[in-house]
Amino acid sequence: MKKIATVFLLLGLAGHALGQIFSSEDTSRFKEEPYDKAEPGLLSPSTYIEMAKKALHRQIKDVRLNTYSEAVVTRRLYHNAPLKDRDVICVEFVSRTFLQGGQYHNGEKTSPIVPAILVSFRKDLSKTYVNVNYYHF
C-alpha cells in the first residue's frame, strides 16, 4: 500500500500543482485495488514484480528499470472483459522523468507527460500483457 500511495502521492502533488491528472488508459473499464500480500491461489507481490521484470526484458531488451520508480502491484477486476481476462494482476513501473513538459512552445507552457509500463498477468498466468500508459498533468 505504501508503494502505490507514494507513486500516486508524487503524481498527485504534481497534478495538484499543474491541474488534473489524465491517463491514456480507460480506467472506467476496471476496478483496481492495491495488492500488498499473497492471496489464496495467487503469488506474492514480489514474485509478480520479478516476473514482470523478466517479461519486460524479453519484449523490450534495452529497458532501463533504474529510470522508473519502484514497481506498484495492483489487482484489477475488469467489468466487460472475456472471462479469463477479468481478474488480472498488474505491475506498473512509472518513469521518474517527464517526456515533455515545463517547456514553452509558441508561448504556452506544455504539460508534462509521464510514461508508465504496465505488465499484466491473467490470474491463471496463461497470458502476459505489456502496455505503456501515459499520465498527463
Summary of the structure (lengths in Angstrom):
residues: 137
radius of gyration: 15.8
end to end distance: 23.1
largest distance: 55.2
contacts: 368
relative contact order: 0.21
helix: 30%
strand: 34%
